[in-house]
Amino acid sequence: MATKKVTVTIPEDLLEEIRGEATERGLSAYVSEALRLKRDRDRLCELVDWLQEEHGPVTDEERAAALAELEDLDAEHERRRRAHDPQPGAAA
């Protein structure tokens, strides 16, 4: 995949936080992934707008059901993450 070097300006506090999280894969890979996720989210928002134009707005009940499902997914993600993380004090 072709790449191109660019210059961006990032607040210092955010940069330090990102550097702490991006050590294994590198800052460029971390930022590239973040940009892809942002692009995908923007496209999803555009799709939601199109669907709402076609089918009407999402009801409060539909929104509540979707948020509950996301909470369940977040809880499952956290459970799986904890199951794979080494336990504090355990031998490496």
N, C-alpha and C positions, 0 to 999 in steps of 0.2 A: 504494500500500500504506500503510495506516495505521501510524503509529509512536507509541510512548509513551516519554517520558523516564523513566529510572529511575536510582537511585543504587546503585552497587556499590563494594565495597572490594576493591582489588587490591594485592598486595605491590608496593612501590616498584620493586624491581629488575625484576620482570616487566613493570610498566607502562612503564618506560624502554625495555626491550627491544622491547616491542610498538610503542611510538611510533616507534621506529626503522624498523620494518618496515611500518608502516601509513600512512606519510606520503602516498602518492598517493591512496589511497581514503578515508583518514580512520579514526580510531579506532573510531567507531561501526560503520562497515561491517565493519571487521576483527573486532570483538567479535561482531557479529551472525553473521558467517560461522563463527566459531569455535563459537558456540552451536549453530548448525545442524549443524555437523559432529559435535559432541558428542551432540546429539539423535539423529542418524542412527546413530552408533556404538552408542548405547544400544539403539536399535531392532534393530540387527543382532545385538547380544548376546542380546536377547530371542528373536529368530528362531533363533539357534544353540541356545539352551536348549530351545525347542520342538522343533526338529529332532532334538536328542539324545534327548529324551524319546520321540519317535516312532521313531527309527532306531538308537538306541544312541550311545554316545560315539564321538568321532573317534579313530581308531587313531593310534599313533605314526607309522606309515608315511604316513598321510593328512596328518597335521600337518606332517611333514617335506617332503612334496611341495608342500603349500600354501606353506610358508615359502620353499622354493626358487623357486617361481613369483613370490612377492612380491619376492624379491631380484632376480630377472630384471627385473621391472617397475620396481623402483627404479633399477636400472642403466640401463635404457632411458630413464627419466625424466631422470636426470642427464645422459645423453648428449645428449638433445634440448635440455635447458636450456643446456648448454654450447655447443651449436651455435647457439643464438639469442642468447646473451650476447655483447656486444662484447668483442673480444679486448683484453687489457691493452696499452696503448700505441697502439692503433689510432685513427685519426682518427674523430671522432664525426660 
